Amino acid sequence: MKKFLLLSLTACACIALAQTAAPGWAYGYLVPFSPADIAPKCADEKPISCARPSAPVADDGVLLSQPGSPNQFTFAQIAADYAPADWYPGDHPPMPDIVAHGREKDGVRACGLCHYPNGKGKMENGGVAGLTPGYFLKQLDDFRNGLRKSADPRKANTNEMAAIARALTPAESKAAADYFASLKFTHWVKVIESTTAPKVKPALNGLFVPIAGAGTEPLGQRIMEVPENPEATDKFRNPRSPFLAYVPVGSLKAGEALVTTGGGGKTVKCGACHGADLKGVGDVPGIAGRSPSYTMRQLWDMQQGTRNGPGAKMMKSVVAKLSVDDMIAITAWVSSREP
């Protein structure tokens, strides 16, 4: 019995390692999976307890600016969980309270903290601008019901998102869905074919930041997405500061073939569901021009079965035969399209 149990546990560990062996870079990790790195369990019912702990930002009272912004904020205000800085209030309609402030007494951080007031988000989150209310609410349901998880158990913000979905009231969910649906998702990432990419260091939750003065390194078979202006993104959380994505040479041509033809039976044409321009049809989301890190994670999660809602189940057969290289190519191509 002990031998059988040991073998079973070993098999489970191998499955977990296989699920996370690739592509760690899409989840914000540069080192192989280790059980020691698994995201902390939620300590209580408050979603913020699911987050990786970070040092509090002291308020030094120094007001900071960003180009073209009518506002000034301290570093503490920029990073505030429940009222994060809104640099460009003219870029969006008035935010619902759940988006602008969250619900501090229950540990529900503001939606705008991670996804930005303009809904574009960063590579470690998801761009939610322009998603239909129906799709948005379905994803909240999937998170709430345990049908949307990360294949890489190190990714703590996925766990927090699930806890937030469980904590939101129906009115708050609808308000956030309607708000983000009203925003247009515009060009946010520039895709560059290259044999090299900047040397980076990981920041909290999966953001890669180029190391100043460190130069480049071989890209290999991966996508390296980084802020175009690292300080504006990482330090100031500037929602107008876009991203660069370095992709392997030849991936755009390979991705175009897979996306537009199905690759001879390896998959199906993406446009069959997502529209000829990949901008979405009804509640089927647009995928053009969005974060390649995010897109790669979704393809991998659906193939591994950790994203298992109704829509993801339909996608499972679509991605079943894809290799990591295929996913890289598809991701590179769709991310290069105009959203």
Backbone as numpy.savetxt, mean C-alpha at the origin, in Angstrom:
# Nx Ny Nz CAx CAy CAz Cx Cy Cz
3.11 -39.39 18.17 2.27 -38.19 18.17 3.15 -36.94 18.17
4.20 -36.93 19.04 5.10 -35.79 19.11 5.82 -35.60 17.78
6.23 -36.72 17.17 6.92 -36.63 15.88 5.99 -36.06 14.83
4.73 -36.51 14.82 3.76 -35.99 13.85 3.52 -34.50 14.06
3.40 -34.11 15.35 3.17 -32.71 15.66 4.36 -31.86 15.21
5.57 -32.36 15.46 6.77 -31.63 15.06 6.82 -31.46 13.55
6.50 -32.54 12.83 6.49 -32.46 11.37 5.44 -31.47 10.89
4.28 -31.50 11.54 3.21 -30.58 11.15 3.61 -29.13 11.38
4.23 -28.88 12.54 4.66 -27.52 12.83 5.74 -27.07 11.87
6.65 -28.02 11.53 7.70 -27.69 10.56 7.10 -27.37 9.21
6.09 -28.16 8.82 5.44 -27.92 7.53 4.76 -26.56 7.52
4.09 -26.22 8.63 3.44 -24.91 8.71 4.47 -23.79 8.60
5.60 -23.97 9.28 6.65 -22.95 9.22 7.17 -22.79 7.81
7.32 -23.92 7.11 7.81 -23.87 5.72 6.82 -23.15 4.82
5.52 -23.41 5.02 4.50 -22.73 4.23 4.57 -21.23 4.47
4.70 -20.84 5.74 4.78 -19.41 6.05 5.99 -18.77 5.40
7.12 -19.48 5.48 8.33 -18.95 4.85 8.17 -18.86 3.35
7.52 -19.87 2.74 7.32 -19.85 1.30 6.45 -18.69 0.89
5.44 -18.39 1.70 4.54 -17.30 1.38 5.24 -15.95 1.44
6.26 -15.84 2.30 6.89 -14.55 2.48 8.27 -14.46 1.86
8.75 -15.54 1.24 10.09 -15.53 0.66 10.20 -14.52 -0.46
9.12 -14.28 -1.15 9.12 -13.30 -2.25 7.73 -12.71 -2.34
7.62 -11.47 -2.66 8.67 -10.46 -2.83 8.71 -9.52 -1.63
9.63 -9.73 -0.71 9.70 -8.93 0.50 9.81 -7.44 0.22
10.48 -7.09 -0.87 10.64 -5.67 -1.20 9.30 -4.96 -1.43
8.29 -5.69 -1.87 6.98 -5.07 -2.09 6.30 -4.72 -0.77
6.71 -5.38 0.31 6.12 -5.15 1.62 6.97 -4.22 2.48
8.11 -3.77 1.93 8.96 -2.84 2.65 10.11 -3.48 3.39
10.51 -4.69 2.97 11.59 -5.39 3.67 12.71 -5.75 2.70
13.94 -5.57 3.18 15.12 -5.87 2.37 15.82 -7.15 2.82
15.36 -7.71 3.93 15.98 -8.92 4.47 14.97 -10.06 4.43
15.45 -11.30 4.39 14.52 -12.45 4.38 13.64 -12.46 5.62
12.49 -13.12 5.48 11.54 -13.23 6.58 12.17 -13.93 7.77
11.88 -13.41 8.95 12.26 -14.06 10.20 11.08 -14.00 11.14
10.75 -15.10 11.82 9.63 -15.07 12.77 9.76 -13.98 13.82
10.98 -13.55 14.11 11.19 -12.51 15.10 10.65 -11.16 14.64
10.44 -11.02 13.33 9.98 -9.75 12.78 8.47 -9.67 12.62
7.74 -10.71 13.00 6.29 -10.71 12.83 5.67 -9.51 13.54
4.68 -8.90 12.90 4.04 -7.72 13.46 3.46 -8.03 14.84
3.51 -7.06 15.74 2.96 -7.29 17.09 1.46 -7.54 17.03
0.99 -8.39 17.93 -0.45 -8.63 18.02 -1.13 -7.40 18.60
-2.38 -7.20 18.20 -3.14 -6.09 18.75 -3.29 -6.29 20.25
-2.90 -5.28 21.02 -2.89 -5.43 22.47 -4.27 -5.33 23.09
-5.17 -4.59 22.43 -6.53 -4.44 22.94 -7.45 -4.14 21.77
-8.63 -3.62 22.06 -9.60 -3.35 21.01 -9.29 -2.09 20.21
-8.34 -1.31 20.66 -8.01 -0.08 19.95 -7.09 -0.38 18.76
-7.47 0.04 17.57 -6.64 -0.27 16.39 -5.21 0.21 16.49
-4.98 1.33 17.17 -3.62 1.84 17.25 -2.69 0.88 17.98
-3.26 -0.02 18.78 -2.43 -1.00 19.49 -1.82 -2.02 18.53
-2.33 -2.08 17.31 -1.79 -3.01 16.31 -0.54 -2.46 15.63
-0.33 -1.15 15.75 0.76 -0.50 15.03 2.10 -0.78 15.69
3.14 -0.77 14.88 4.48 -0.86 15.46 4.75 0.42 16.25
5.28 0.29 17.45 5.49 1.48 18.28 6.53 2.41 17.65
6.29 3.70 17.78 7.25 4.69 17.31 7.43 5.74 18.39
8.58 6.37 18.39 8.88 7.37 19.41 7.99 8.59 19.22
7.44 9.12 20.29 6.61 10.34 20.17 7.44 11.50 19.65
6.79 12.37 18.90 7.46 13.54 18.35 7.22 14.72 19.27
8.30 15.26 19.82 8.17 16.40 20.72 7.80 17.66 19.93
6.94 18.46 20.51 6.53 19.71 19.86 7.49 20.82 20.28
8.39 21.20 19.38 9.37 22.24 19.69 8.86 23.64 19.37
7.64 23.70 18.81 7.05 24.99 18.51 7.53 25.65 17.24
8.48 25.03 16.55 9.02 25.61 15.32 8.07 25.32 14.15
7.59 26.38 13.51 6.67 26.23 12.40 7.42 25.99 11.10
6.96 25.01 10.34 7.62 24.61 9.09 6.69 24.84 7.92
7.27 24.94 6.74 6.50 25.24 5.53 6.79 24.23 4.45
5.91 24.19 3.45 6.12 23.44 2.23 5.75 24.33 1.05
6.40 24.11 -0.10 6.17 24.99 -1.26 4.69 25.06 -1.65
4.16 26.26 -1.79 2.79 26.44 -2.25 1.72 26.23 -1.21
2.12 25.91 0.02 1.13 25.67 1.07 0.81 26.96 1.81
-0.47 27.19 2.11 -0.84 28.38 2.88 -0.64 28.18 4.38
-0.28 26.98 4.78 -0.22 26.63 6.20 1.20 26.39 6.67
1.37 26.44 7.97 2.62 26.07 8.62 2.29 25.13 9.78
3.19 24.15 10.00 2.95 23.17 11.06 4.28 22.84 11.75
4.20 22.42 13.00 5.36 21.87 13.68 5.49 20.39 13.30
6.64 19.81 13.63 6.81 18.38 13.34 5.79 17.54 14.08
5.46 17.93 15.31 4.46 17.18 16.07 3.11 17.23 15.39
2.75 18.36 14.82 1.47 18.47 14.11 1.48 17.68 12.81
2.61 17.65 12.13 2.72 16.90 10.88 2.45 15.42 11.13
2.96 14.92 12.24 2.86 13.48 12.54 1.70 13.13 13.45
0.82 14.08 13.74 -0.26 13.84 14.70 -1.19 12.73 14.21
-1.45 11.76 15.07 -2.30 10.62 14.70 -3.75 11.04 14.44
-4.22 12.04 15.18 -5.65 12.33 15.16 -6.00 13.70 14.56
-5.00 14.41 14.04 -5.25 15.65 13.30 -4.01 15.97 12.48
-3.62 15.06 11.58 -2.38 15.26 10.83 -2.45 16.51 9.95
-1.30 17.08 9.69 -1.22 18.31 8.91 -1.88 18.16 7.55
-2.63 19.18 7.19 -3.24 19.26 5.86 -2.57 20.44 5.14
-1.55 20.14 4.37 -0.77 21.19 3.73 -1.57 21.96 2.68
-2.41 21.25 1.95 -3.08 21.87 0.80 -4.60 21.68 0.87
-5.27 22.37 1.77 -6.72 22.18 1.93 -7.51 22.54 0.68
-6.93 23.35 -0.21 -7.62 23.69 -1.45 -7.60 22.58 -2.48
-6.83 21.51 -2.22 -6.74 20.40 -3.17 -7.89 19.41 -3.04
-8.74 19.57 -2.05 -9.79 18.58 -1.79 -10.97 19.25 -1.12
-12.14 18.62 -1.17 -13.31 19.16 -0.45 -13.12 18.99 1.05
-13.99 19.58 1.86 -13.89 19.40 3.31 -13.90 17.92 3.68
-13.00 17.54 4.58 -12.89 16.14 4.97 -13.91 15.78 6.04
-14.52 14.61 5.96 -15.33 14.13 7.08 -14.44 14.00 8.32
-15.05 14.05 9.47 -14.28 14.02 10.71 -13.44 12.76 10.83
-13.96 11.63 10.37 -13.20 10.38 10.49 -11.95 10.41 9.63
-11.98 11.13 8.51 -10.81 11.25 7.65 -9.82 12.26 8.21
-10.33 13.38 8.73 -9.46 14.44 9.22 -8.90 14.17 10.61
-9.71 13.51 11.47 -9.31 13.37 12.87 -9.34 11.94 13.40
-10.07 11.05 12.75 -10.24 9.72 13.31 -11.13 9.77 14.54
-10.86 8.89 15.48 -11.64 8.86 16.73 -10.66 8.51 17.86
-10.09 9.54 18.45 -8.97 9.35 19.38 -9.33 8.49 20.59
-10.52 8.67 21.14 -10.86 7.94 22.37 -10.87 6.43 22.15
-11.05 6.01 20.89 -11.08 4.58 20.57 -9.84 4.12 19.81
-8.84 5.00 19.70 -7.59 4.61 19.04 -7.72 4.41 17.55
-8.69 5.08 16.91 -8.86 5.00 15.46 -8.17 6.21 14.84
-7.04 5.98 14.24 -6.29 7.11 13.68 -6.97 7.65 12.43
-6.72 8.93 12.14 -7.33 9.60 10.99 -6.96 8.90 9.69
-7.96 8.70 8.82 -7.69 8.10 7.51 -6.64 8.91 6.75
-6.69 10.26 6.92 -5.78 11.13 6.21 -4.34 11.00 6.64
-4.08 10.36 7.78 -2.71 10.19 8.24 -1.92 9.30 7.28
-2.49 8.18 6.91 -1.81 7.23 6.03 -2.14 7.44 4.55
-3.40 7.75 4.28 -3.83 7.84 2.88 -3.78 9.26 2.33
-3.39 10.20 3.18 -3.32 11.61 2.83 -4.72 12.21 2.63
-4.88 13.49 2.85 -6.18 14.12 2.58 -6.63 14.01 1.13
-5.66 13.88 0.19 -6.02 13.74 -1.23 -6.23 12.29 -1.65
-6.09 11.35 -0.70 -6.36 9.95 -0.97 -5.31 9.21 -1.77
-4.17 9.84 -2.06 -3.17 9.17 -2.89 -2.31 8.17 -2.12
-2.14 8.41 -0.84 -1.37 7.48 -0.04 0.09 7.40 -0.44
0.79 6.47 0.18 2.21 6.24 -0.13 2.40 4.77 -0.48
3.62 4.41 -0.81 3.89 3.05 -1.28 3.56 1.99 -0.23
3.66 2.36 1.05 3.39 1.39 2.11 1.92 1.27 2.43
1.10 2.19 1.89 -0.34 2.15 2.11 -1.03 1.85 0.78
-2.19 2.35 0.57 -2.89 2.20 -0.70 -3.46 3.53 -1.13
-3.44 3.78 -2.42 -4.11 4.95 -2.95 -5.61 4.68 -3.03
-6.40 5.45 -2.31 -7.84 5.19 -2.26 -8.66 6.24 -3.00
-8.01 7.27 -3.50 -8.74 8.29 -4.26 -9.33 7.68 -5.52
-10.57 8.05 -5.81 -11.20 7.61 -7.05 -11.80 6.22 -7.01
-11.69 5.51 -5.90 -12.34 4.21 -5.79 -13.83 4.42 -5.56
-14.66 3.60 -6.15 -16.10 3.77 -5.97 -16.50 3.47 -4.53
-17.56 4.08 -4.03 -18.02 3.75 -2.67 -18.29 2.26 -2.50
-18.86 1.63 -3.53 -19.16 0.21 -3.44 -17.91 -0.62 -3.24
-16.87 -0.35 -4.02 -15.62 -1.11 -3.88 -14.98 -0.83 -2.52
-14.94 0.44 -2.14 -14.34 0.83 -0.87 -15.00 0.09 0.30
-16.32 0.09 0.31 -17.05 -0.56 1.40 -16.86 -2.07 1.39
-16.75 -2.66 0.20 -16.49 -4.10 0.12 -15.13 -4.44 0.74
-14.14 -3.58 0.50 -12.82 -3.85 1.08 -12.84 -3.71 2.60
-13.58 -2.73 3.10 -13.74 -2.63 4.55 -14.38 -3.89 5.11
-15.37 -4.41 4.39 -16.01 -5.66 4.82 -15.01 -6.81 4.85
-14.17 -6.88 3.82 -13.17 -7.95 3.77 -12.18 -7.84 4.93
-11.71 -6.62 5.19 -10.81 -6.42 6.33 -11.52 -6.81 7.63
-12.74 -6.36 7.77 -13.52 -6.58 9.01 -13.75 -8.07 9.26
-13.96 -8.82 8.20 -14.32 -10.23 8.33 -13.13 -11.18 8.19
-11.92 -10.64 8.22 -10.73 -11.49 8.18 -10.42 -12.06 6.81
-10.98 -11.46 5.76 -10.78 -11.98 4.41 -9.68 -11.23 3.66
-9.12 -10.23 4.28 -8.04 -9.48 3.65 -6.91 -9.31 4.64
-5.86 -10.11 4.45 -4.68 -10.08 5.31 -3.45 -9.98 4.43
-2.31 -9.78 5.08 -1.05 -9.70 4.35 -0.37 -11.06 4.31
0.17 -11.41 3.14 0.94 -12.66 3.04 2.27 -12.54 3.76
2.70 -11.32 4.02 3.92 -11.11 4.81 3.49 -10.69 6.21
3.65 -11.56 7.19 3.14 -11.27 8.54 3.90 -10.17 9.26
4.89 -9.59 8.60 5.60 -8.46 9.22 4.85 -7.14 9.04
3.87 -7.11 8.15 3.24 -5.85 7.76 2.15 -5.45 8.76
2.54 -4.65 9.73 1.64 -4.31 10.84 0.48 -3.44 10.41
0.69 -2.56 9.42 -0.40 -1.63 9.10 -1.59 -2.34 8.44
-1.39 -3.53 7.89 -2.52 -4.31 7.41 -3.39 -4.76 8.58
-2.75 -5.18 9.66 -3.49 -5.57 10.85 -4.25 -4.39 11.44
-3.61 -3.23 11.44 -4.29 -2.03 11.96 -5.50 -1.67 11.10
-5.35 -1.83 9.78 -6.47 -1.51 8.89 -7.66 -2.42 9.16
-7.39 -3.68 9.43 -8.47 -4.61 9.75 -9.17 -4.20 11.05
-8.36 -3.78 12.03 -8.94 -3.35 13.30 -9.74 -2.05 13.13
-9.26 -1.15 12.29 -10.00 0.08 12.02 -11.34 -0.24 11.37
-11.32 -1.16 10.40 -12.56 -1.54 9.72 -13.59 -2.07 10.72
-13.13 -2.82 11.71 -14.04 -3.36 12.72 -14.57 -2.26 13.65
-13.76 -1.20 13.82 -14.14 -0.14 14.75 -15.03 0.93 14.13
-15.00 1.07 12.81 -15.77 2.13 12.16 -17.27 1.87 12.27
-18.02 2.93 12.45 -19.47 2.82 12.40 -19.90 2.81 10.93
-21.10 2.33 10.62 -21.58 2.39 9.23 -21.56 3.80 8.67
-21.90 4.79 9.49 -21.91 6.17 9.02 -20.50 6.65 8.70
-19.53 6.28 9.53 -18.14 6.67 9.28 -17.60 5.99 8.03
-17.93 4.72 7.86 -17.48 3.99 6.66 -18.03 4.64 5.40
-19.30 4.98 5.42 -19.92 5.61 4.25 -19.33 6.99 3.98
-19.10 7.76 5.04 -18.53 9.10 4.88 -17.15 9.02 4.24
-16.31 8.09 4.70 -14.97 7.94 4.13 -15.06 7.46 2.68
-15.94 6.50 2.42 -16.10 5.96 1.06 -16.54 7.06 0.09
-17.53 7.82 0.49 -18.04 8.89 -0.38 -16.98 9.97 -0.60
-16.25 10.28 0.45 -15.22 11.33 0.34 -14.12 10.91 -0.64
-13.55 9.75 -0.43 -12.43 9.33 -1.29 -12.90 9.08 -2.73
-14.14 8.66 -2.90 -14.68 8.46 -4.25 -14.79 9.79 -5.00
-14.95 10.88 -4.25 -15.10 12.19 -4.89 -13.78 12.76 -5.39
-12.66 12.13 -5.01 -11.34 12.63 -5.38 -10.83 11.93 -6.63
-10.19 12.66 -7.49 -9.62 12.07 -8.70 -8.19 11.61 -8.42
-7.91 10.37 -8.78 -6.54 9.88 -8.64 -5.76 10.31 -9.88
-4.72 11.11 -9.70 -3.92 11.60 -10.82 -2.52 11.01 -10.77
-1.74 11.31 -11.78 -0.39 10.74 -11.92 0.41 10.90 -10.64
1.02 9.80 -10.17 1.62 9.79 -8.84 2.98 9.09 -8.82
3.27 8.28 -9.84 4.52 7.54 -9.86 5.09 7.51 -11.27
6.39 7.75 -11.37 7.09 7.68 -12.65 7.86 6.37 -12.70
7.57 5.56 -13.69 8.20 4.24 -13.83 9.42 4.37 -14.73
10.57 3.85 -14.25 11.84 3.99 -14.96 12.48 2.61 -15.11
12.71 2.17 -16.36 13.46 0.93 -16.56 14.94 1.19 -16.28
15.55 0.30 -15.50 16.93 0.52 -15.09 17.57 -0.78 -14.63
18.88 -0.82 -14.69 19.61 -1.97 -14.14 20.04 -1.71 -12.70
19.91 -0.44 -12.27 20.30 -0.08 -10.91 19.18 0.73 -10.24
19.27 0.87 -8.94 18.33 1.67 -8.17 19.08 2.28 -6.99
18.55 3.34 -6.41 19.23 3.93 -5.25 19.33 2.94 -4.09
20.42 3.01 -3.36 20.50 2.26 -2.11 19.54 2.90 -1.12
18.76 2.08 -0.45 17.70 2.60 0.41 17.80 2.04 1.82
17.08 2.71 2.71 16.86 2.20 4.06 15.36 2.16 4.29
14.87 1.17 5.02 13.42 1.12 5.29 13.03 2.08 6.39
11.92 2.77 6.19 11.32 3.58 7.25 10.15 2.78 7.82
9.43 3.37 8.74 8.36 2.65 9.43 7.26 2.21 8.47
6.83 0.96 8.60 5.66 0.39 7.90 5.87 0.08 6.43
7.07 0.30 5.88 7.29 -0.16 4.51 7.67 0.90 3.51
8.00 2.10 3.96 8.48 3.14 3.06 9.98 2.98 2.90
10.46 2.96 1.65 11.89 2.94 1.38 12.36 4.37 1.11
13.46 4.76 1.74 14.02 6.09 1.58 15.46 5.97 1.09
15.81 6.62 -0.02 17.20 6.56 -0.50 18.17 7.06 0.58
19.31 6.40 0.67 20.35 6.81 1.62 21.18 7.91 0.98
21.19 9.07 1.59 21.90 10.21 1.01 23.37 9.88 0.82
23.86 10.09 -0.39 25.27 9.90 -0.69 25.71 8.47 -0.87
24.76 7.51 -0.79 25.14 6.09 -0.87 25.19 5.56 -2.30
24.67 6.33 -3.25 24.73 5.89 -4.63 23.69 4.83 -4.96
24.03 3.98 -5.93 23.09 2.97 -6.43 23.63 1.57 -6.23
22.76 0.60 -6.50 23.13 -0.81 -6.44 22.35 -1.54 -7.53
22.76 -2.77 -7.88 22.01 -3.52 -8.90 20.56 -3.70 -8.48
19.65 -3.49 -9.43 18.23 -3.64 -9.13 17.82 -5.10 -9.06
18.33 -5.91 -10.00 17.92 -7.31 -10.04 16.46 -7.43 -10.45
15.84 -8.55 -10.08 14.44 -8.78 -10.43 13.55 -8.35 -9.27
13.35 -7.06 -9.21 12.48 -6.47 -8.20 12.08 -5.09 -8.70
11.19 -4.46 -7.99 10.83 -3.07 -8.24 11.21 -2.28 -6.99
11.89 -1.17 -7.21 12.27 -0.33 -6.08 11.56 1.01 -6.22
10.57 1.24 -5.36 9.79 2.46 -5.38 10.26 3.37 -4.26
10.55 4.62 -4.59 11.08 5.56 -3.61 10.45 6.94 -3.82
10.42 7.77 -2.81 9.93 9.13 -2.99 10.84 9.92 -3.92
10.25 10.73 -4.77 11.05 11.61 -5.63 11.81 12.61 -4.77
11.17 13.10 -3.72 11.80 14.00 -2.76 11.68 13.35 -1.39
12.70 12.61 -0.96 12.59 11.84 0.28 12.21 12.68 1.50
12.79 13.87 1.63 12.48 14.70 2.79 11.02 15.14 2.78
10.53 15.54 1.59 9.14 16.00 1.50 8.17 14.89 1.89
8.48 13.66 1.50 7.58 12.54 1.80 7.74 12.03 3.23
8.96 11.71 3.60 9.20 11.04 4.87 9.14 12.00 6.05
9.63 13.21 5.86 9.72 14.16 6.96 8.48 15.06 7.06
8.03 15.53 5.89 6.94 16.50 5.88 5.58 15.93 5.49
5.55 14.69 5.01 4.30 14.06 4.57 3.57 14.96 3.56
4.31 15.42 2.58 3.76 16.32 1.57 2.97 15.52 0.55
1.64 15.72 0.45 0.81 14.91 -0.44 0.91 15.29 -1.91
1.76 16.26 -2.22 2.00 16.59 -3.62 3.33 16.01 -4.11
4.08 15.41 -3.22 5.40 14.90 -3.58 5.29 13.46 -4.08
5.56 13.20 -5.37 5.30 11.89 -5.98 6.43 10.88 -5.78
6.34 9.77 -6.50 7.27 8.65 -6.34 7.93 8.28 -7.66
9.09 7.64 -7.54 9.79 7.04 -8.67 9.82 5.54 -8.46
9.64 4.78 -9.52 9.69 3.32 -9.43 10.68 2.78 -10.46
11.75 2.16 -9.97 12.76 1.56 -10.85 12.36 0.12 -11.10
12.24 -0.23 -12.38 11.79 -1.58 -12.76 12.83 -2.19 -13.70
12.90 -3.53 -13.76 13.90 -4.18 -14.61 13.75 -3.81 -16.09
14.87 -3.71 -16.75 14.86 -3.43 -18.19 14.12 -4.56 -18.92
13.21 -4.18 -19.79 12.41 -5.16 -20.53 11.09 -5.50 -19.89
10.89 -5.06 -18.64 9.66 -5.44 -17.94 8.43 -4.75 -18.52
8.59 -3.54 -19.05 7.43 -2.85 -19.62 6.90 -3.59 -20.85
7.81 -4.03 -21.72 7.37 -4.76 -22.91 6.74 -6.09 -22.53
7.38 -6.80 -21.58 6.83 -8.08 -21.14 5.49 -7.89 -20.44
5.39 -6.82 -19.65 4.14 -6.56 -18.96 3.02 -6.20 -19.90
3.33 -5.42 -20.93 2.31 -5.05 -21.91 1.73 -6.29 -22.57
2.59 -7.24 -22.91 2.12 -8.47 -23.56 1.21 -9.26 -22.62
1.59 -9.39 -21.36 0.77 -10.14 -20.42 -0.57 -9.43 -20.16
-0.51 -8.11 -20.00 -1.72 -7.34 -19.68 -2.69 -7.32 -20.85
-2.18 -7.17 -22.05 -3.06 -6.96 -23.20 -3.44 -8.23 -23.93
-2.68 -9.32 -23.74 -2.99 -10.57 -24.46 -3.24 -11.75 -23.54
-2.81 -11.64 -22.28 -2.93 -12.79 -21.39 -1.74 -13.72 -21.45
-0.76 -13.39 -22.31 0.46 -14.19 -22.34 0.27 -15.61 -22.80
-0.61 -15.81 -23.77 -0.80 -17.16 -24.30 -1.41 -18.13 -23.32
-2.31 -17.66 -22.51 -3.00 -18.55 -21.57 -2.44 -18.53 -20.17
-1.36 -17.78 -19.96 -0.79 -17.71 -18.61 -1.72 -16.95 -17.66
-2.43 -15.97 -18.20 -3.40 -15.21 -17.42 -4.48 -14.73 -18.38
-5.27 -13.73 -18.00 -6.27 -13.18 -18.89 -6.01 -11.69 -19.07
-6.56 -11.11 -20.10 -6.38 -9.68 -20.34 -6.93 -8.88 -19.17
-6.11 -8.00 -18.62 -6.56 -7.20 -17.48 -7.74 -6.31 -17.85
-7.75 -5.86 -19.11 -8.82 -4.98 -19.56 -10.18 -5.61 -19.59
-10.24 -6.94 -19.57 -11.53 -7.63 -19.60 -12.38 -7.25 -18.39
-11.74 -6.97 -17.27 -12.47 -6.58 -16.06 -12.22 -5.13 -15.67
-10.98 -4.69 -15.81 -10.61 -3.36 -15.33 -10.79 -2.28 -16.38
-11.29 -2.64 -17.56 -11.50 -1.67 -18.62 -10.31 -1.58 -19.55
-10.56 -1.23 -20.80 -9.50 -1.17 -21.80 -8.39 -0.21 -21.40
-8.75 0.85 -20.68 -7.75 1.82 -20.24 -7.25 1.54 -18.82
-7.71 0.44 -18.23 -7.32 0.01 -16.88 -7.74 1.02 -15.81
-8.75 1.82 -16.10 -9.21 2.83 -15.14 -10.44 2.40 -14.36
-10.82 1.12 -14.53 -11.92 0.58 -13.75 -13.25 0.61 -14.48
-14.11 -0.32 -14.12 -15.47 -0.41 -14.68 -16.42 -0.68 -13.52
-17.32 0.24 -13.24 -18.22 0.06 -12.10 -17.43 -0.08 -10.82
-17.72 -1.12 -10.05 -17.01 -1.33 -8.79 -15.73 -2.13 -8.96
-15.36 -2.47 -10.19 -14.04 -3.07 -10.44 -13.04 -1.91 -10.45
-12.03 -1.94 -9.60 -11.20 -0.75 -9.42 -10.27 -0.46 -10.59
-9.92 0.79 -10.74 -8.87 1.17 -11.66 -7.52 0.75 -11.11
-6.64 0.29 -11.97 -5.31 -0.14 -11.53 -4.20 0.65 -12.22
-4.55 1.47 -13.19 -3.54 2.24 -13.93 -2.91 3.30 -13.05
-1.59 3.38 -13.12 -0.87 4.47 -12.49 -0.76 4.43 -10.98
-1.16 3.35 -10.36 -1.11 3.30 -8.90 0.22 2.74 -8.43
0.44 2.77 -7.15 1.73 2.36 -6.58 2.09 0.94 -6.99
3.27 0.75 -7.62 3.66 -0.61 -7.99 3.91 -1.51 -6.78
4.38 -0.94 -5.68 4.56 -1.75 -4.47 3.22 -2.30 -4.01
2.22 -1.43 -3.98 0.88 -1.85 -3.58 0.32 -2.90 -4.54
0.44 -2.65 -5.84 -0.11 -3.58 -6.83 0.56 -4.94 -6.72
1.89 -4.93 -6.54 2.61 -6.20 -6.42 2.15 -6.96 -5.19
1.95 -6.25 -4.09 1.46 -6.92 -2.87 0.11 -7.58 -3.09
-0.76 -6.90 -3.81 -2.10 -7.45 -4.02 -2.06 -8.70 -4.88
-1.25 -8.68 -5.94 -1.11 -9.87 -6.78 -0.60 -11.05 -5.97
0.41 -10.78 -5.16 1.00 -11.86 -4.35 0.02 -12.35 -3.28
-0.64 -11.41 -2.60 -1.60 -11.80 -1.56 -2.72 -12.65 -2.14
-3.21 -12.27 -3.31 -4.30 -13.03 -3.92 -3.82 -14.41 -4.36
-2.62 -14.49 -4.89 -2.10 -15.79 -5.29 -1.90 -16.70 -4.07
-1.44 -16.12 -2.96 -1.20 -16.90 -1.76 -2.48 -17.21 -0.99
-3.58 -16.50 -1.32 -4.85 -16.77 -0.66 -5.06 -16.01 0.64
-4.19 -15.05 0.95 -4.41 -14.26 2.16 -5.36 -13.11 1.91
-5.52 -12.74 0.66 -6.59 -11.82 0.29 -7.66 -12.66 -0.37
-8.80 -12.81 0.33 -9.71 -13.89 -0.03 -11.17 -13.45 -0.04
-11.42 -12.16 -0.28 -12.79 -11.70 -0.43 -13.37 -12.13 -1.76
-14.63 -11.81 -2.03 -15.26 -12.24 -3.28 -14.51 -11.82 -4.53
-14.06 -10.57 -4.58 -13.30 -10.11 -5.75 -11.97 -10.81 -5.87
-11.29 -11.00 -4.74 -9.99 -11.66 -4.75 -10.11 -13.12 -5.17
-11.22 -13.77 -4.80 -11.43 -15.15 -5.23 -11.52 -15.25 -6.74
-12.16 -14.26 -7.35 -12.24 -14.24 -8.81 -10.85 -14.05 -9.42
-10.00 -13.29 -8.73 -8.66 -13.03 -9.24 -7.71 -14.20 -9.03
-8.02 -15.08 -8.12 -7.08 -16.15 -7.76 -6.72 -17.00 -8.97
-7.70 -17.35 -9.81 -7.38 -18.14 -10.99 -6.62 -17.32 -12.03
-6.85 -16.01 -12.02 -6.16 -15.12 -12.96 -4.67 -15.06 -12.67
-4.30 -15.10 -11.38 -2.89 -14.96 -10.99 -2.22 -16.30 -10.68
-2.96 -17.38 -10.75 -2.45 -18.68 -10.29 -1.18 -19.12 -10.99
-1.06 -18.85 -12.29 0.09 -19.33 -13.06 1.22 -18.31 -13.17
1.04 -17.16 -12.56 2.04 -16.10 -12.71 3.25 -16.34 -11.81
4.44 -16.17 -12.37 5.66 -16.19 -11.58 5.88 -14.80 -10.99
6.83 -14.68 -10.08 7.16 -13.37 -9.53 7.60 -12.44 -10.65
8.39 -12.95 -11.60 8.82 -12.12 -12.73 7.64 -11.63 -13.55
6.64 -12.50 -13.75 5.43 -12.09 -14.47 4.72 -10.96 -13.72
4.61 -11.11 -12.40 3.94 -10.10 -11.59 4.70 -8.77 -11.66
6.02 -8.84 -11.63 6.83 -7.63 -11.74 6.53 -6.93 -13.06
6.49 -7.71 -14.15 6.25 -7.13 -15.47 4.85 -6.50 -15.55
3.85 -7.22 -15.08 2.47 -6.69 -15.09 2.39 -5.42 -14.26
2.98 -5.47 -13.09 2.95 -4.31 -12.19 3.64 -3.11 -12.82
4.80 -3.34 -13.42 5.54 -2.24 -14.06 4.69 -1.58 -15.14
4.03 -2.42 -15.97 3.26 -1.87 -17.08 2.03 -1.09 -16.59
1.24 -1.69 -15.70 0.02 -1.00 -15.28 0.35 0.26 -14.48
1.45 0.23 -13.73 1.83 1.42 -12.96 2.32 2.55 -13.86
2.78 2.20 -15.06 3.27 3.22 -15.99 2.15 3.91 -16.76
0.94 3.36 -16.69 -0.19 3.92 -17.44 -0.76 5.17 -16.75
-1.38 6.01 -17.51 -2.00 7.22 -16.96 -3.29 6.83 -16.23
-3.43 7.22 -14.94 -4.62 6.81 -14.19 -5.87 7.59 -14.63
